[in-house]
Amino acid sequence: MDVGFIGLGHMGAPIARNLLKAGHRLIVYNRTRSKVETLAREGAQIADRVADACQSEILITMLADDPAVESVVFGDRGALSALRRDAIHISMSTISVGLSDHLTEAHGKAGQGYVAAPVFGRPEAAAAATLFIVAAGADAMLKRCHQLFDAMAQETFFISNRPSEANLVKLSGNFLIASVLESLGEAFALVRKSGIDPHRYLNILTSTLFSAPVYRTYGPIIADEKQPADGFKMSLGLKDMRLVLAAADALAVPMPVASLVRDHFIEGVAQGESDADWSGLARLAARRAGL
């Protein structure tokens, strides 16, 4: 398929690379030119402007937040005005429910399709094409996108015909991951301060009660006190907690744990750790314990 791709960060670049490997033709745009040039050497075509990446049948965006998506779609000579009437915009970004609804309406009025397809998985999963995609949109649009999803992920879950429901699922999932990071951080602080070996403790956890991927992925990072350079930033974790709380507020759903985790992300950002991996919540818990 002919695909435009905008956003070549830690997640976007490996996803785009897998699309190229699968034989799809890509024209790519990114604000940082060096990232575009790397993919160009692998067969992608370079777009000098957002509009230049919007001439294909499919546009994929993988961007950091609502303002970035709004700028690309609604900005001067943005995607909304540049896409043809039958094109589909696949937004893989973790964005608000409200913006996803706005994108659905705006693309619909322009005669374009819109599919929300946020992902679960870290950059290494993106590189290995083992992501999990949560997709929502009209059935006909999802069918057109299916082969692209197969090139990026080990499994795609089709949640509903309303795109923003995929974003709500993604935000709720990120809340659960963040709450696990918070609770792991507190538990590790407790056992470390008592003198228990954190690696032995982790082995007990993952061999008995907590063998899920999130514990096996982040447990060693916390036990080893690592600071991954290419992970998910604490500032983005804060963004997602704010978005999930906004969604909860709109539906009158109390989420006190999400409020606590949000405040701890704010603490991390205030202490200069905005760009640190969000597993840094455990480091904050250790500091509170005097470690």
C-alpha positions in Angstrom: 0.0 0.0 0.0 1.0 3.6 -0.4 1.4 5.1 3.1 2.3 8.5 4.5 3.9 8.4 7.9 4.3 11.3 10.3 6.2 11.0 13.6 9.5 9.0 13.8 10.2 9.0 17.5 11.1 5.9 19.6 7.9 4.1 18.5 7.2 5.6 15.1 10.6 4.9 13.5 10.6 1.1 14.1 6.9 0.9 13.1 7.7 2.6 9.8 10.7 0.4 9.3 8.5 -2.7 9.6 6.1 -1.4 7.1 8.9 -0.9 4.7 10.1 -4.5 5.4 6.6 -5.7 4.6 6.8 -4.1 1.1 4.7 -1.1 1.7 5.7 2.2 0.0 6.3 5.0 2.5 6.6 8.7 2.3 7.7 10.0 5.7 7.8 13.3 7.5 9.4 14.3 10.8 10.4 17.6 12.3 13.9 16.3 13.0 15.3 15.7 9.5 18.0 13.2 10.5 15.3 10.6 11.5 13.8 10.9 8.0 17.1 10.5 6.3 17.8 7.3 8.1 14.6 5.7 6.8 15.2 7.2 3.4 18.4 5.1 3.2 16.1 2.1 3.8 13.7 2.9 0.9 11.3 5.5 2.2 10.6 8.7 0.3 11.1 12.0 2.2 8.3 14.5 2.6 9.5 18.1 3.1 6.1 19.2 4.5 3.2 17.6 6.3 1.0 18.1 3.2 3.6 16.1 1.1 3.1 13.1 3.4 -0.7 13.2 2.9 -0.9 12.3 -0.8 -1.3 8.5 -0.2 -4.3 6.3 0.4 -3.4 6.0 4.1 -1.8 8.4 6.5 -0.4 7.1 9.8 0.5 9.5 12.6 2.5 8.5 15.7 2.9 11.7 17.7 3.5 12.6 21.3 0.3 14.3 22.4 -2.9 16.2 21.6 -1.1 19.5 20.5 1.2 17.6 18.2 -1.7 15.8 16.5 -3.8 19.0 16.3 -0.9 20.8 14.6 -0.4 18.1 12.0 -4.1 17.6 11.2 -5.6 21.1 11.7 -2.6 23.4 11.1 -1.9 25.4 8.0 -1.7 23.0 5.0 -2.2 20.2 7.5 -3.5 16.7 6.9 -7.2 17.6 7.0 -6.9 19.9 4.0 -4.2 17.8 2.2 -5.8 14.3 2.3 -8.0 13.2 -0.6 -11.6 12.4 0.1 -11.3 8.6 0.3 -8.0 8.5 2.3 -7.9 7.1 5.8 -6.0 8.7 8.7 -4.8 6.1 11.2 -3.9 7.8 14.5 -1.6 5.6 16.6 -0.9 8.3 19.1 -2.1 8.2 22.7 -4.5 11.1 22.7 -7.6 12.3 24.5 -11.0 10.9 24.0 -12.3 14.4 23.1 -9.7 14.9 20.4 -10.4 11.5 18.9 -14.1 12.4 18.7 -13.1 15.7 17.1 -10.9 13.9 14.5 -13.7 11.5 13.7 -16.1 14.4 13.0 -13.7 16.5 11.1 -12.5 13.7 8.8 -16.0 12.6 8.3 -17.1 16.0 7.1 -14.1 16.1 4.7 -15.1 12.8 3.2 -12.1 11.0 4.8 -11.8 8.0 7.0 -10.5 8.0 10.5 -9.3 5.0 12.6 -7.8 5.1 16.1 -5.2 2.5 16.6 -3.1 3.1 19.7 -0.6 0.4 20.7 0.6 -1.4 23.8 4.3 -2.2 23.8 7.7 -0.5 24.3 10.1 0.4 21.5 11.7 -3.0 21.5 8.3 -4.5 20.8 7.8 -2.0 18.0 11.1 -3.0 16.4 10.2 -6.7 16.6 6.7 -6.1 15.3 5.2 -7.7 18.4 3.0 -4.7 19.5 -0.6 -5.1 20.4 -2.9 -2.7 18.6 -6.3 -1.6 19.8 -8.2 -0.4 16.8 -11.6 1.2 16.3 -13.5 2.7 13.4 -15.9 1.8 10.6 -15.7 -1.8 9.6 -14.8 -1.0 5.9 -11.9 1.2 7.1 -10.6 -1.4 9.5 -10.6 -3.9 6.7 -8.5 -1.7 4.5 -6.0 -1.2 7.3 -5.7 -4.8 8.3 -2.6 -5.7 6.3 -0.8 -2.7 7.8 -1.7 -3.8 11.3 -0.3 -7.2 10.5 3.0 -5.7 9.6 3.3 -3.9 12.9 1.8 -6.1 15.6 1.5 -9.6 16.8 -2.3 -9.1 17.4 -4.9 -6.4 16.7 -8.0 -6.1 18.9 -11.0 -4.5 17.1 -12.9 -2.8 19.9 -15.8 -0.9 18.2 -17.0 1.4 15.4 -16.3 4.5 17.5 -12.6 5.4 17.2 -12.4 7.2 20.6 -13.2 4.0 22.4 -9.8 2.6 21.4 -8.3 5.7 22.9 -10.2 5.1 26.2 -9.0 1.5 26.3 -5.4 2.7 25.7 -5.6 5.3 28.4 -7.1 2.9 30.9 -4.3 0.4 30.1 -1.6 3.1 30.7 -3.3 3.9 34.0 -3.0 0.3 35.0 0.7 0.1 33.9 1.4 3.3 35.9 -0.3 2.0 39.0 1.8 -1.2 38.7 4.9 0.9 38.5 3.8 2.8 41.6 3.0 -0.3 43.6 6.2 -2.1 42.5 8.2 1.0 43.5 6.7 1.1 47.0 7.1 -2.7 47.5 10.7 -2.6 46.4 11.4 0.3 48.7 10.0 -1.7 51.6 12.1 -4.9 50.9 15.3 -2.9 50.1 15.1 -1.0 53.3 14.6 -4.3 55.2 17.7 -5.7 53.6 16.1 -8.3 51.3 17.8 -8.9 47.9 15.6 -7.1 45.3 16.4 -9.7 42.6 15.4 -12.6 44.8 12.2 -10.7 45.7 11.5 -10.2 42.0 12.0 -13.8 41.2 9.4 -14.7 43.9 6.9 -12.2 42.5 7.2 -13.3 38.9 7.3 -17.0 39.7 4.2 -16.9 41.8 1.5 -14.2 41.9 2.7 -11.7 39.2 3.9 -13.3 36.0 2.2 -10.9 33.6 4.4 -9.1 31.0 4.3 -5.8 32.8 5.9 -7.3 35.9 8.5 -9.2 33.8 9.3 -6.1 31.8 9.5 -3.5 34.5 10.4 -5.6 37.5 14.1 -6.1 36.3 14.4 -2.4 35.4 13.3 -1.5 39.0 15.4 -4.2 40.7 18.5 -3.2 38.7 17.8 0.5 39.3 18.1 1.1 35.6 17.3 4.3 33.8 16.3 3.3 30.2 17.2 5.9 27.6 14.6 5.0 25.0 11.5 4.2 27.1 8.3 6.0 27.9 9.0 9.5 29.4 7.7 10.5 32.8 6.2 13.6 31.2 4.2 11.4 28.9 3.0 9.3 31.8 1.8 12.5 33.5 0.1 13.5 30.2 -1.7 10.1 30.1 -2.8 10.3 33.8 -4.3 13.7 33.1 -6.1 12.4 30.0 -7.5 9.3 31.8 -8.7 11.6 34.7 -10.4 13.9 32.2 -12.2 10.9 30.6 -13.2 9.7 34.1 -14.4 13.2 35.0 -16.6 13.3 31.9 -18.2 10.0 32.8 -18.4 10.8 36.6 -16.0 7.9 37.5 -13.9 8.4 40.6 -10.2 7.2 40.1 -8.4 8.1 43.3 -5.4 5.9 42.4 -5.0 7.7 39.1 -5.0 11.0 41.0 -2.2 9.8 43.3 -0.1 8.5 40.4 -0.6 11.8 38.6 0.7 13.7 41.6 3.8 11.4 41.8 4.5 12.1 38.1 4.2 15.8 38.8 6.7 15.2 41.6 9.1 13.5 39.2 8.8 16.3 36.6 9.3 18.9 39.4 12.5 17.2 40.4 13.9 17.4 36.8 13.1 13.9 35.7 10.6 14.8 32.9 12.6 12.8 30.3 13.3 9.8 32.5 11.5 6.5 31.9 8.2 6.4 33.7 9.5 3.4 35.8 11.3 6.3 37.6 8.2 6.3 39.8 10.0 3.5 41.7 13.0 5.8 42.2 10.7 8.4 43.7 9.2 5.8 46.1 12.8 4.9 47.2 13.6 8.5 47.9 10.5 8.9 50.0 11.7 5.9 52.0 15.1 7.5 52.6 17.0 5.2 50.2 
